[in-house]
Amino acid sequence: MSAGGAAMPGGWTLSMMWLRMPGQTWPGGAAAFLATWIVMMVAMMVPPLAPMLATFGRRGLAALAGAGYFSVWALFGGAVYVLGAAVAAAELRWPAVARQAPLATGIVLVAAGWLQLTRWKADRLARCRACAAPPSPDAARALRHGAQFGVLCSACCAGLMAVLLVAGMMHLAVAAAVAGAIALERLAPRPERIVRATGVITIGSGAFAIARALVAGL
């Protein structure tokens, strides 16, 4: 095992973010992951979130909306950690499962790219871009509105989040590319072009990963 992760059967490396440090408990590992996750989500999501927050007339209400928004991403991160840690445990325990990881990564990438091209994605993106503060907001309504926007945003970003997780959220280039794609989808004047491009590129990357995994298995 290296600082970057554990070498696995099939010629790939399991990221350290799914592994507990020596002596670390499962709650401790989850807390460390969530801390990293929340910092990353704040860095990635503040630019596309800013237009919605700007529609609140008072900074205090905007802050509450932001808190509601990121609470949803924190819950999402908790679910991601449980699933990721369970998959990592299976890969460490059963070499046959680990050998299928490169193929599974390719399949997830193809599915994520396909999701980018669906009407479902287009509908949620349109709703995200049009979202503004509710009429006559108070503290409770601002917090609830932020949480609702977080649910909508996480659904809209599902494909790109899948890319982030399977391609490696600890790789700066991957994180920067996903963050840039999300920001352009929300802020660019012609978002459909960005969505199509990311979908096609992701599908192509997934197809290449599948082909490489199949050739390696021959």
N, C-alpha and C positions, 0 to 999 in steps of 0.2 A: 504494500500500500504506500502511495506517495502522497505528498501534500495536495496534489490535485484530485486524488481519488484512488479507487481500487481497480486494478487491472482485472478484467472479466473474461471468461471464455467467449470466444467470438471476436476477440481483438478490439474491444472497446473499453472505456473507462467509466466506472460508476462514480458519479459526482459525490464529493464529501458532504454536500448539503443533505443527502438522504441517510448519512451514517452518523451514529452517535460517537462522540469522542470517548476515549477510555474513562470509565467512571461516571459518564454522563447518563442521567435517567431519561426515560422517554419524555416526561414533561419538560425536562431541561432542553432536550433536543428540539422539541416542538417550539419552545419559547425562542431559542436561537434562530430557528428557521423563520418564525413569524416576525422577529425583529428585522431580519434581512428583507423579508418579503414586503413589509410595510414601508420601509425606507425606499425600496425599489419602486413600489406602487406610487408613492408620493412623487418621486422624481419623474416617473413616466406619465402620470395622469394629471398633474397640476396644469400643464399647458392646455390640454383639451378641456379640462374642467373650468378653467378661468372664465370663459365667456358666460357660462351659466351662473357662476358666483357673482359676476359683475352685474347681473340683473337685479340683485338684491340691493336695496337702497341703503342698508345699514351693514357695517362691517361685522357687527356681532352676529347678525342673522346669517351672513355669508359664512362665517366661521362655523356656526352650528350646522349649516347645510354641508360644509366640507367634512365635519366630523361624522355626520350620518353617512355620507358617501364612502369615506374610508373605513367605516365600521363594516360595511358590506364587503369590501375588499379584504379586510382582516378575517372575516368568516370564510370567505372564499379561500384564502391562504391556509386556514386551518384544515379545510377539506382536502386541499391539494397535498398538504403534508401527510395526512393520514393515508391517502391513496398512494403517494409516492414512496413513503416509508414501507408500506405493505408490499408494493411491487419490488422494491430494493431488497427486502428481506427474502422474498421468493427467489430472486435472482442470485442472491448469495447462497441460499440453501440448495438450490437445484441448478446445476450447470446447464442442463437441457433448456431450462427457462431462460437463462442468461444468454445462451447462444441465439435465441430468437429476438433479442432486444433490437439489433440493427434492423431486422425486417419489420418489427412492430413500429419502430420509429418512422420508417418510410411510409407505412400504412397510415399512421397518425398524421403525417405531413400531407399526404394526398387528401385525407378527409378534411383537414383544416383548410387546405386550399380550395377544395370544393365548397366548403361552407362560406368562404369569402364571396363566392360567385352566385349565391342563392338569393332569391327574393326576400327570404327571411332576414338575411344580413342587411340588405338594402333598406328594408322597412325599419329595422332598429337603428341603423345609422341615421336615417332621416329624422327619426324621433329624437335621437341624441342631439343632433345639430340644432333642432328647433326648441329644445327644452329651455325654459326660462323660469324665473321665480314664480311661485303661485301668487294669485292676487291677495292682497292684504295679509302678508305673511306675519305670523308671530313666531315665538321661539319653537314651540312644538311643531308647527307646520313647516318651519324651515328645516328642522332636524329630520322630519318624516320625508320631506321632499328630497333632501340629500340622499337618504337611504333608498328611496324609490329610484332616483337617478343612478345610484350605484348598482342596483339590480339590473336596470336597463343597460348601463354601460358594460357591466361584466358579461351580459349576454351578447352584446354587440361585439365585444372583444374576444369572444370565446375561441375563435379560430386562431387569432394571433397569440393568445395566451398559450394555446396548445403548442404552437411553434416555439415560444419562449421556453416552455418546460421540457420538451423533448430534445430541442437543439442545445439547451444548456443555459439556464438563467444566470449562471456565474460567469459566462463568457461575455465580456464587455461588448464585443462586436454584435453578438446576437441581441443582447438587451438594447443596444443603441438602435439597431435596425428595426426592432419591434416598436420601440418608443417612437421612432421617427414615422413609421407607418401609421400608428394610432393618431399621432398629432396631425399628420397630413389628411387623414380621413376626416377628422373633425374640423380642421381649419382651412384646408385648401378650397378654392372656388369650384373645382370639378372633382369631387371626391370619388365619383364612380370610376374614374381612370386609375386612381390610386388603388382602389379595391380590386379592380380587374388585374392590375399589374401584380399586386401581392398574391392574389389567388393563383395566377398562372405560374409565377416564380415558385410558390410553395408546392404546387402540384408537380412541377418539374423537378424540384429538389427531392420530393418524396419518391418520385418514380426512379430517379437516379439511385437513391438509397436502397430501394427495393431491389433494383437490378444488381447492385453491388453485393447486397446480402445474399441473393440467390446464386450469384457466380461464386462467392466465397464458400457457399455450402456444397458446391459440386465436388 
